[in-house]
Amino acid sequence: MRPAYELWAGEQVLATLRFRGLFHTQALAASAEGLWTFERAGLSGSEVRVQQRGRLYATLAEKDETFSVLTLDNGASYVWS
């Protein structure tokens, strides 16, 4: 069974997130704006790369147990804690 999630607004599905399988490191997100792939990377899987049409869109890197840093393709960075 493949894990799947849906984001709803009222009675409308806005986006979906589907994993390739239970133990896979890749997921596919879809919305009206397009498709994105999410893939775990790094030595311990502490990084998630987000791509759209084969182009790197963003990277989320876990720095320690308390925070992560989201870096967009334009160089902007945001701390996630």
Backbone as JSON Lines, residues from 0, in Angstrom:
{"i":0,"aa":"M","n":[0.84,-1.18,0.0],"ca":[0.0,0.0,0.0],"c":[0.88,1.25,0.0]}
{"i":1,"aa":"R","n":[0.6,2.18,-0.89],"ca":[1.36,3.42,-0.99],"c":[0.68,4.52,-0.2]}
{"i":2,"aa":"P","n":[1.43,5.17,0.69],"ca":[0.84,6.29,1.43],"c":[0.45,7.42,0.49]}
{"i":3,"aa":"A","n":[-0.7,8.05,0.77],"ca":[-1.18,9.17,-0.04],"c":[-1.95,10.13,0.86]}
{"i":4,"aa":"Y","n":[-1.84,11.41,0.54],"ca":[-2.5,12.45,1.32],"c":[-3.18,13.43,0.38]}
{"i":5,"aa":"E","n":[-4.24,14.07,0.86],"ca":[-4.96,15.07,0.08],"c":[-5.16,16.31,0.95]}
{"i":6,"aa":"L","n":[-5.01,17.48,0.33],"ca":[-5.28,18.75,0.99],"c":[-6.62,19.25,0.46]}
{"i":7,"aa":"W","n":[-7.59,19.4,1.37],"ca":[-8.95,19.77,1.0],"c":[-9.27,21.2,1.44]}
{"i":8,"aa":"A","n":[-10.11,21.87,0.67],"ca":[-10.71,23.15,1.05],"c":[-12.2,23.0,0.77]}
{"i":9,"aa":"G","n":[-12.96,22.86,1.83],"ca":[-14.39,22.57,1.65],"c":[-14.55,21.22,0.99]}
{"i":10,"aa":"E","n":[-15.14,21.19,-0.18],"ca":[-15.35,19.94,-0.89],"c":[-14.41,19.78,-2.09]}
{"i":11,"aa":"Q","n":[-13.37,20.59,-2.14],"ca":[-12.44,20.57,-3.27],"c":[-11.06,20.1,-2.83]}
{"i":12,"aa":"V","n":[-10.47,19.18,-3.59],"ca":[-9.09,18.75,-3.34],"c":[-8.16,19.76,-3.99]}
{"i":13,"aa":"L","n":[-7.3,20.4,-3.18],"ca":[-6.37,21.4,-3.69],"c":[-5.05,20.78,-4.15]}
{"i":14,"aa":"A","n":[-4.61,19.73,-3.45],"ca":[-3.33,19.11,-3.78],"c":[-3.29,17.68,-3.26]}
{"i":15,"aa":"T","n":[-2.42,16.88,-3.87],"ca":[-2.21,15.51,-3.41],"c":[-0.72,15.27,-3.22]}
{"i":16,"aa":"L","n":[-0.39,14.35,-2.34],"ca":[0.98,13.91,-2.11],"c":[0.96,12.4,-2.07]}
{"i":17,"aa":"R","n":[1.67,11.78,-2.98],"ca":[1.68,10.32,-3.07],"c":[3.11,9.81,-3.05]}
{"i":18,"aa":"F","n":[3.35,8.79,-2.25],"ca":[4.66,8.16,-2.17],"c":[4.71,6.97,-3.11]}
{"i":19,"aa":"R","n":[5.9,6.7,-3.63],"ca":[6.06,5.57,-4.57],"c":[5.79,4.25,-3.87]}
{"i":20,"aa":"G","n":[6.07,4.17,-2.61],"ca":[5.84,2.96,-1.84],"c":[6.15,3.24,-0.38]}
{"i":21,"aa":"L","n":[5.89,2.29,0.45],"ca":[6.04,2.47,1.88],"c":[7.46,2.83,2.28]}
{"i":22,"aa":"F","n":[8.47,2.23,1.66],"ca":[9.86,2.45,2.06],"c":[10.66,3.23,1.02]}
{"i":23,"aa":"H","n":[10.0,3.86,0.08],"ca":[10.69,4.65,-0.94],"c":[11.01,6.04,-0.41]}
{"i":24,"aa":"T","n":[12.01,6.67,-1.0],"ca":[12.43,7.99,-0.57],"c":[11.91,9.09,-1.49]}
{"i":25,"aa":"Q","n":[11.0,8.76,-2.39],"ca":[10.5,9.74,-3.33],"c":[8.99,9.85,-3.25]}
{"i":26,"aa":"A","n":[8.49,11.1,-3.39],"ca":[7.06,11.36,-3.4],"c":[6.73,12.32,-4.53]}
{"i":27,"aa":"L","n":[5.49,12.31,-4.96],"ca":[5.02,13.18,-6.03],"c":[3.87,14.03,-5.48]}
{"i":28,"aa":"A","n":[3.99,15.36,-5.62],"ca":[2.93,16.27,-5.22],"c":[2.31,16.88,-6.46]}
{"i":29,"aa":"A","n":[1.0,17.05,-6.45],"ca":[0.29,17.61,-7.6],"c":[-0.73,18.62,-7.12]}
{"i":30,"aa":"S","n":[-0.85,19.73,-7.87],"ca":[-1.87,20.73,-7.63],"c":[-2.19,21.38,-8.97]}
{"i":31,"aa":"A","n":[-3.06,22.34,-8.96],"ca":[-3.41,23.04,-10.21],"c":[-2.21,23.79,-10.78]}
{"i":32,"aa":"E","n":[-1.23,24.12,-9.94],"ca":[-0.05,24.85,-10.38],"c":[1.02,23.95,-10.99]}
{"i":33,"aa":"G","n":[0.91,22.63,-10.82],"ca":[1.9,21.74,-11.42],"c":[2.22,20.51,-10.59]}
{"i":34,"aa":"L","n":[3.33,19.87,-10.96],"ca":[3.81,18.65,-10.3],"c":[5.19,18.9,-9.71]}
{"i":35,"aa":"W","n":[5.44,18.32,-8.55],"ca":[6.74,18.41,-7.9],"c":[7.14,17.04,-7.39]}
{"i":36,"aa":"T","n":[8.42,16.75,-7.43],"ca":[8.93,15.54,-6.81],"c":[9.71,15.92,-5.56]}
{"i":37,"aa":"F","n":[9.54,15.13,-4.53],"ca":[10.25,15.29,-3.28],"c":[11.11,14.05,-3.1]}
{"i":38,"aa":"E","n":[12.4,14.24,-2.84],"ca":[13.28,13.08,-2.68],"c":[14.25,13.3,-1.54]}
{"i":39,"aa":"R","n":[14.32,12.3,-0.66],"ca":[15.29,12.35,0.44],"c":[16.69,12.15,-0.13]}
{"i":40,"aa":"A","n":[17.65,12.88,0.44],"ca":[19.03,12.79,0.0],"c":[19.93,12.99,1.21]}
{"i":41,"aa":"G","n":[21.23,12.98,0.98],"ca":[22.18,13.15,2.07],"c":[22.53,11.83,2.69]}
{"i":42,"aa":"L","n":[23.57,11.84,3.5],"ca":[24.06,10.6,4.09],"c":[23.03,9.91,4.97]}
{"i":43,"aa":"S","n":[22.32,10.68,5.77],"ca":[21.33,10.07,6.67],"c":[19.9,10.39,6.26]}
{"i":44,"aa":"G","n":[19.73,10.87,5.02],"ca":[18.39,11.24,4.57],"c":[17.9,12.51,5.23]}
{"i":45,"aa":"S","n":[18.85,13.34,5.69],"ca":[18.49,14.56,6.42],"c":[18.22,15.75,5.5]}
{"i":46,"aa":"E","n":[18.16,15.49,4.21],"ca":[17.91,16.55,3.24],"c":[16.77,16.11,2.32]}
{"i":47,"aa":"V","n":[15.9,17.05,1.97],"ca":[14.83,16.77,1.02],"c":[14.98,17.76,-0.14]}
{"i":48,"aa":"R","n":[15.06,17.23,-1.35],"ca":[15.17,18.06,-2.54],"c":[13.83,18.09,-3.26]}
{"i":49,"aa":"V","n":[13.4,19.29,-3.62],"ca":[12.13,19.48,-4.32],"c":[12.44,19.91,-5.74]}
{"i":50,"aa":"Q","n":[11.93,19.15,-6.7],"ca":[12.17,19.46,-8.11],"c":[10.85,19.63,-8.84]}
{"i":51,"aa":"Q","n":[10.88,20.51,-9.82],"ca":[9.73,20.69,-10.7],"c":[10.25,20.61,-12.13]}
{"i":52,"aa":"R","n":[9.71,19.66,-12.89],"ca":[10.14,19.42,-14.27],"c":[11.65,19.23,-14.38]}
{"i":53,"aa":"G","n":[12.23,18.49,-13.43],"ca":[13.65,18.19,-13.46],"c":[14.55,19.29,-12.97]}
{"i":54,"aa":"R","n":[14.0,20.43,-12.6],"ca":[14.79,21.56,-12.12],"c":[14.67,21.65,-10.6]}
{"i":55,"aa":"L","n":[15.82,21.8,-9.93],"ca":[15.81,21.92,-8.47],"c":[15.08,23.2,-8.08]}
{"i":56,"aa":"Y","n":[14.07,23.06,-7.26],"ca":[13.23,24.18,-6.85],"c":[13.59,24.64,-5.44]}
{"i":57,"aa":"A","n":[13.84,23.67,-4.55],"ca":[14.16,24.0,-3.16],"c":[14.83,22.81,-2.49]}
{"i":58,"aa":"T","n":[15.56,23.1,-1.41],"ca":[16.18,22.07,-0.6],"c":[15.86,22.35,0.86]}
{"i":59,"aa":"L","n":[15.4,21.32,1.57],"ca":[15.15,21.43,3.0],"c":[16.2,20.58,3.7]}
{"i":60,"aa":"A","n":[17.08,21.21,4.47],"ca":[18.16,20.49,5.14],"c":[17.97,20.55,6.65]}
{"i":61,"aa":"E","n":[17.92,19.37,7.27],"ca":[17.79,19.29,8.72],"c":[19.16,19.57,9.32]}
{"i":62,"aa":"K","n":[19.25,20.61,10.15],"ca":[20.53,21.0,10.75],"c":[20.77,20.28,12.07]}
{"i":63,"aa":"D","n":[19.76,20.15,12.85],"ca":[19.8,19.35,14.07],"c":[18.36,19.01,14.44]}
{"i":64,"aa":"E","n":[18.14,18.52,15.63],"ca":[16.8,18.08,16.03],"c":[15.82,19.23,16.23]}
{"i":65,"aa":"T","n":[16.33,20.47,16.28],"ca":[15.46,21.59,16.6],"c":[15.11,22.48,15.4]}
{"i":66,"aa":"F","n":[15.89,22.44,14.32],"ca":[15.56,23.3,13.19],"c":[16.11,22.77,11.87]}
{"i":67,"aa":"S","n":[15.49,23.24,10.8],"ca":[15.91,22.92,9.43],"c":[15.98,24.24,8.66]}
{"i":68,"aa":"V","n":[16.66,24.21,7.52],"ca":[16.75,25.39,6.68],"c":[16.2,25.06,5.3]}
{"i":69,"aa":"L","n":[15.23,25.87,4.85],"ca":[14.66,25.74,3.52],"c":[15.37,26.75,2.62]}
{"i":70,"aa":"T","n":[16.01,26.27,1.55],"ca":[16.7,27.14,0.61],"c":[16.03,27.02,-0.75]}
{"i":71,"aa":"L","n":[15.55,28.14,-1.28],"ca":[14.9,28.16,-2.59],"c":[15.93,28.31,-3.7]}
{"i":72,"aa":"D","n":[15.55,28.04,-4.92],"ca":[16.47,28.1,-6.05],"c":[16.98,29.52,-6.32]}
{"i":73,"aa":"N","n":[16.3,30.53,-5.82],"ca":[16.76,31.91,-6.0],"c":[17.75,32.35,-4.92]}
{"i":74,"aa":"G","n":[18.1,31.42,-4.01],"ca":[19.06,31.71,-2.95],"c":[18.46,32.13,-1.63]}
{"i":75,"aa":"A","n":[17.16,32.43,-1.6],"ca":[16.51,32.81,-0.35],"c":[16.48,31.62,0.6]}
{"i":76,"aa":"S","n":[16.74,31.87,1.87],"ca":[16.73,30.81,2.89],"c":[15.78,31.16,4.03]}
{"i":77,"aa":"Y","n":[15.13,30.13,4.57],"ca":[14.19,30.31,5.67],"c":[14.46,29.23,6.71]}
{"i":78,"aa":"V","n":[14.49,29.64,7.98],"ca":[14.68,28.7,9.08],"c":[13.33,28.12,9.45]}
{"i":79,"aa":"W","n":[13.28,26.81,9.59],"ca":[12.06,26.08,9.93],"c":[12.33,25.42,11.28]}
{"i":80,"aa":"S","n":[11.59,25.85,12.32],"ca":[11.81,25.25,13.64],"c":[10.51,24.86,14.3]}
